[in-house]
Amino acid sequence: MSFLEYNLQTVPSGWRKILHLNWPLVLLLSAVSSVGFLMLYSVAGGSFTPWAEPQMKRFAMGLVGMMIVAMVPIWFWRNMAFLAYGGALVLLVLVELIGSVGMGAQRWIDLGFMRLQPSELMKITLVMFLAAYYDWLPLNKVSRPLWVALPVLIIMIPTALVLSQPDLGTAILLMTGGGVLMFLAGVHWAYFATVIGAGVGTIWAVFQSRGTDWQLLKNYQFRRIDTFLDPSSDPLGAGYHITQAKIAMGSGGWTGRGFMQGTQSRLNFLPEKHTDFIFNTLAEEFGFVGGFSLLGLYVLVLVFCIASAIQNKDRFASLLTLGIGVTFFLFFAVNMSMVMGLAPVVGVPLPLVSYGGSAMLVLLMAFGLVQSAHVHRPR
């Protein structure tokens, strides 16, 4: 036993857990969130209200929550996976019954002190449940049809509920994240080839259904697709969002106009500047350098998750860490693609940067699970 190991053994167990936290990951998450505080301060015209101050308070709450989750043994979260998934599913059903409506969608439950978006919670509890399922399932059964059908059902039930809100972006994230986790768990590639083929057929059916009695998407969702394919077709209507977003990004150049000097956001040409399109505000004020730096921070967070998962010999902990890493990647990849015109606008926030209570708190709790897997890994 080395001198350092001996001294760690003499430290009380609670403090040892704190020492074993992945502190570089904590610092990276804090750095990303600080970028968000800075941009929310900027889009409010140099004021901490109405967005930066509440976001900072939520981050502080989330950070404390992350530490508490990290201190709890990973086996406890494995045992809680089914209850967590079931609870999130019940909340999604409650949204259908008593949910509050905003911007044409019914996605929130009003708790008085905040509005909870259960679909954000489902993104993480789905990963927990699938990781626990594949930890329980023997490896020789992973690709058998019956045992593949069950996780597909686990994924599709909340996806259908979220799609009915309607929230196409979150539904896509749930399906994609769940599918990637199934692949990482060892499900045979032939299933995914079949799904991809079915997906191509579904896309064809979606376009064929337009204007019929069995139309598969809402009219506004079709308009988003049209706008994605040709934003200039309606620059003052459906194409307004992405047109202004591209103008904001292009005007930033390499180094940007300077902090609080962005004309598109300051003059309110850029829509949803504090939520979905906050990356365009960053690109306008800090240019390519600022946007690429934020992307670098995101990639580093992802690298730490992958490295932690590879080192962990516990199957549940490893799959959980990879699943949360994949979910985090999908968050920022879809948002950045969306605001740069590389994907249709589907309303996915930029993680830890966009204004929003549910998204930030749930994501920090998720990284608390990553920390728990890291702290309690077999040594």
Secondary structure, 3 states (H helix, E strand, C coil): CCHHHHHHHCCCHHHHHHHCCCHHHHHHHHHHHHHHHHHHHHHCCCCCCCCHHHHHHHHHHHHHHHHHHHHCCHHHHHHHHHHHHHHHHHHHHHHHHHCEEECCEEEEEECCCCEECHHHHHHHHHHHHHHHHHHHCCHHHCCCHHHHHHHHHHHHHHHHHHHCCCCHHHHHHHHHHHHHHHHHCCCCHHHHHHHHHHHHHHHHHHHHHCCCCCCCCCHHHHHHHHHHHCHHHCCCCCCHHHHHHHHHHHHHCCCCCCCCCCHHHHCCCCCCCCCCCHHHHHHHHHHHHHHHHHHHHHHHHHHHHHHHHHHCCCHHHHHHHHHHHHHHHHHHHHHHHHHCCCCCCCCCCCCCCCCCHHHHHHHHHHHHHHHHHHHCCCC
